Every structure is written in structure tokens, then in C-alpha cells.
Amino acid sequence: MKRIKVNKEHLIFLFLLLLIFNLFHPYKGKTPILKEGDLSLKDIIAPYTFKILKYKDELNQEREKAARQVPPVLRVIKERETESMLPKLDSIITFYADISPYKWQILRKKQDIKNLFLDVYDKGIVLTIENLPESKSDRLLIEGIDSTFLVERSSILGQKQARESFAKRVDELFPYFSIEEPFMEDLNKLIAPNLVIDFAGTDKMRAEARDAIPDSLGVVRKGVKIVGANEIVTEREFRKLYSLRSHQDRRYSYSLLNNISRNQLYFLLVCLFALAFIRFRVKRAYENSKFLYLFLMNIAIIFVLYKILPNYLIPLASFVMFFTLAVNLDFGVLIAVTSILVISLYENFNLIHLIPVFTGSLAGGILSGNFKNREELYRTGMFVAAITSFLIFAVELYKRSNLRDISIGFSYGIVNGVLSILILFGLLYIFERIFHITTNFTWMEYSDLNNPLIKRLSKEAPGSYQHALMVSTLAENAGEAIGANSLLAKVGGLFHDIGKLRRPRFFAENFKDDNNPHDELPPKLSAIIIKSHIQDALKMARQYQLPEEIIDIIKQHQGTSLIRPFYEKARKMLDEVDEDYFKYDAEVPVSKEASILMLADMVEATVRSLDNPTPDEVRKTIDDRIRTAYSNGQLSKSMLSLQDLEIVAQDFAQSLEGLHHHRPKYPTQSE
């Protein structure tokens, strides 16, 4: 089995990133509950918005009181409606009247007996009055077939009481004789419960009444002081402390250790995602540990700002723009995604306040890929502010926030854009110097012709200086045409020949009066002098602490090409000549910028040697030089495609035609 080599720096990166995620996680300890009358030793600030809870006993009493106010529910028994009972009553009265010696007296009182029956029956009868649920209400709720209504509790009778009352009142109708007992028993049998107690319905309504009682008296907003240092805890502050602790007991039901362990899988997956993304999308950062440590430091800064600023004010865009400028857009997107993934866990995956900040940061990263001046940076900051503020406005409208909250959120978005630009300037200034990070702003600074090395070149080697300006212009234009870093190509062109400062008179562009010092030197020595300008340039570059990208361009701008004039001169003088001796001891270019610069250097020097060339001659010379470099393997490691080479050749031709155009011959004054 093939062994997998473990990179310790990547393991350290994973460990430190995991550690940062845990250090900034809001693992909150529980606030101690001070008793009423205690002295607080420190300020206690609300860590988040929470409700001021009622005490448990207090809440239970209020809910039970509300439940007892709900009247018991009784349902009408359909089979025992009045209409169905009256025929039975009528037949019983008629039957007993027919067999009674007091028939006519009974028949004359038939309607009165019915009225008494209706009076008792319509009020409502339950089986036993003692079974009615307790209630503070003096009423009962009766659910009929088609209606619901309230009645006085005292009007409802139990079956026993209803029969006794009915028998007594019927007996009072016949003062001159007594009703026979069988007759009265049959009448009383009709007095049966027409209402049933609905215990389930009563319990449901009482549960709803309990739930309707709020468990809080108000809220305490995040950041509000609950009690100050050296202040006595009153009943009001105690209630807030009690509420905060109760909320924490529910929110953080796990122990701190358990709470930490529960998040580790999520954090680890985010760490692995970040490292894998860097491995496959940002190889430059994967192979250079300084970018990994830079990533860690900026993640930590983002989380510090998250701790001290409202979510709408987190200047995530500044970090995305910084990493886009320092490396590429992929790296900028990664720090945004990683930050949001972790902060969303901190926020219990409530992303609504993070969406505007995240979207604004992506917009800033996309627009900051190729800044040419600071004005473009300011415009990007304004664009980030506009996107963030209008997204916040939309979010607050969706939440149905009041006008005050909408206005504050909108202003936060504008401040976010401004703050992002200010922090970006700070990040550029600090990390460019600590980590030697280069961005387009670095190249803007190095493109200043007042740079000490460029000033020296203009004074001590004016021909090389003019050549550097020409090469710089060619490389910048061609780089922009094919999408390379044109500013880096421009700066590389300015510094690529600084090694000629050591022996400026030995280079053709600095010859005076056609005096060629190489005429008196053997070709091998001339080749040594010409080749040495690369090593001399590297020494000077390191002495002046030029960025590594410029040093790489210096090393690669000649490739391993042959110094043909001295090689041909040696062949005329010697029988055997080692071609390798007359090649540059350098490297072939590997980046687009270095490759463009090598071609620009070759082309400019060759076209300069032509005497008033025509546009066709210029284009033919350019094509020949590029073809020669390609066939000799000087572009074997280059990132340039054949299409790129065609575009570069065309751009070189346009630039050189403008620089070497035919001038008309003006007559002199004497003519």
C-alpha cells in the first residue's frame, strides 16, 4: 500500500482553525441568581434578549384562577328533548284520569301539570348536582343542538331534587284529594336528566384559559444592564435575574463539556472543507504556509468583530476583498463561506441577519479582482454599502419591523460598506509588511518612477531606463489583453534590468558614440558580463527588499536563451564552441506575467535595432521572435496558450507601431 505523506503544517492549520472556532463559540456560563437585598459585585448585562418571567407559583395561581373562571360545560341529550317527552306525559295523565274517581278534576288540571313539567324540565336536569365541576363562575355553559348559551348555576337541578320539586308542586294543584302514588311515580319517571356533564369539553376550555395567561411581564433587551456593580438587588432586578437563569437552564440544558463536544463534528467538517477547498482551488495558498496562517489570523479577527458588533455591521467584505487582492477570488469566497458557516452555528442557524452581510461581501470580492487605482476601491465600497443596506431593508420589511428598526438597519448597511473599506486599508498596510503579501496596490507603489532603484537606473543607465519603460509599457498592455496581472507585468518591466546598474556601459542601449567595449573583449568574457546582470539584479532586489514576484520575473525574464552575438563571434574565432556556455544560467518563465515580459524584452530590443521599420516589418519581427522562443522551449512551462500568444503578438505590434511610427522630415530653417 502506498504511504500517504502527512503535511504537519496542514495538520497544524486544522488544529488551530478548530481551536479558533471553539474559542469564539458563545459557550455561556449561567448567571448567578442574587437574592433580593444582596449586593451585586459587578455589572450584570443581558447577554441576549429574554422575557421577564413570572414566578412559578405566581403563574400557576393565575392560570388556576383563569381555569376556575371557565363555567362547566353541559350538553343536551337529544333523545330527551321536550317535544319527545310531552306525548308521553299526556298519555300518562289521560290514563290515570280515566281510572280515577277524580277524572274531571285531573283532566281540568292537565295543562297545569304539563306547565309544571316544562318548567322543571326546561331549566335543565343532571343526574347529580354534586358531580358538577367546581367553578368560581355562577353560570354554566350549555351546548344545545343548534345553540350555546349560559344559564345560572342555581337553576340546574339534580334528578332527585327535580322529582321532589315536581311532585310537591303537582300535589299543590289538588288540595282536596291526594294523588295516587302509582300516578305520581309514573310522572316522576319522566323527570330524567336531559343534560350530561361534558368533562372533556370543560377540561379543554380550562386548558385554553390556562394557556392564554402569559408567562412573562415583558422583555429585557440584549445589552441592557440588569443590575450595576455595588447596587442592591431589588425585587425588580431579582425577577430579571431569575428569568435570565431560567432561560439559560432551558437554552443550555447540557453541561459545558457536553456542549463543547456536541459541536466538534460540525467544526471539524468545516475545517476539512476549508483545507480541501484550498488544496483544489487555491494551490498557491496550500503550498505556502504563510497564506494558511494569514487565513487563521483573519478568521480570528472576523470572530472578534462578530463579538463586539451587531451582525449587520460585521465588515466581512473587507476580508473577502483583501484575500481576493492578495491571492484570488476563490480564497476570498472561502473566508466568507467559512465565517458564515461557523457564525450560523453560533446564531443557532438563524441566518436572516447574515444574508445581507454575506451577499455584500461576495459582491465586494467579485468587484475587487483587478483594482487599478484607489478610486475603484472607493466605488466598490459604495456598491457594497448599497447592496448591504438595501438587503437589510428587505429583511426588516419581511420581519415586519417598525420604522425605527428599518432605519437603523439601513444605516448599518451604509456604515458596513464604509467600515469595510477602512479595515481593508488597515489589512493591506499591516499584512503586506508582516507577511510580505503583494496586491495591486503594492504594484501601484512600485510603479512609481521615483523609486530609488528606478531613479538610479534613469541616471546611471539612461538607455536601460528607456528600454525598461518600453518593455514595461508593452508588458502592461499585453497583460491586460490576455487577462494577466497587467500591473505586475508593468512593474516587472521596470525592474527586470536593474542588474545593468553594475556595468551599464557593457549593454548596447547604453553605448555612447558607437563605442562598443565588447570589441576589445573575448566572447566568453562578454557572455559572462551579459549573463551576470541577472545575478546582479537578484542581489540588488534582495538588498532593496523587492517582492518575490518581481524577483521571480528577474530570474526568468531571459529564460535559458542563447546570447547569439557572442556565440557567433566565438564560432568565428574557435573551432569548437560549447553552446551551453553562451546560454543564460536562469529559469524559463512559469507565470503569464514573466512570459509576457520575456517576449516584450526580446521584441523591444530587436525592433529597436531596426532602422525606421514599416508596420509589416515590425509584425514580422514580433512573430519571428515569439516563434523562436516557442520552438526553443522558452515557453515550455508558461501558462500562455497559442491563442494568448497571438493576442500578445497583435498587441505588441500595435504598441510598437505607435512607438516607432514614421515621422515626416521637416525642412530646416536654412531651407
Buried (B, 14 or more C-beta within 10 A) or exposed (E): EEEEEEEEEBEBBBEBBBBBBEEBBEEEEEBEEBEBEBEBEEEBBBBBEBBBBBEEEEBEEBBBEBBBEBBBBBBBEEEBBEEEBBEEBBEBBEEBBEEBEBEEBBBEBBEEBBEBBBEBBEBBBBBEBEEBBEBEEEBBBBBEEEEEEEBEBEEBBBBEBBBBBBBEBBEEBBEEEEBEEEBBEBBBEBBBBBBBBBEEBBBEBBEEBBEEBEBEEEEBEEEEEBBEEEBEBEEEBBBBBBBBBBBBEEEBEEEEEEBBEEBEEBBBEBBEBBBEBBEEBBEEBBEBBEBBBBBBBBBBBBBEBBEEBBBBBBBBBBBBBBBBBBBBBBBBBBBBBBBBBBBBBBBEEEEEBBBBBBBBBBBBBBBBBBBEEEEBBEEBBEBBBBBBBBBBBBBBEEEEBEEEEBEBBBBBBBBBBBBBBEBBBEBBEEBBEEBEBBBBBBBBEBBEEEBEBBEBBBEBBEBBBBBBBBBBBBBBBBBBBBEBBBBBBBBBBBBBBBBBBBBBBBBBBBBEEEEEEBEEBBBBEBBBBBBBBBBBBBEBBEEBEBBEBBBBBBBBBBBBBBBEBBBBBBBEEEEEBEEEBBBBEBBBBBBBBBBBBBBBBBBBBBBBEEEEBEBEBBBEBBBEBBEEBBEBEBBEBBBBEEEBBEBBBBBBBBBBBEBBEEEEEEEEEEE
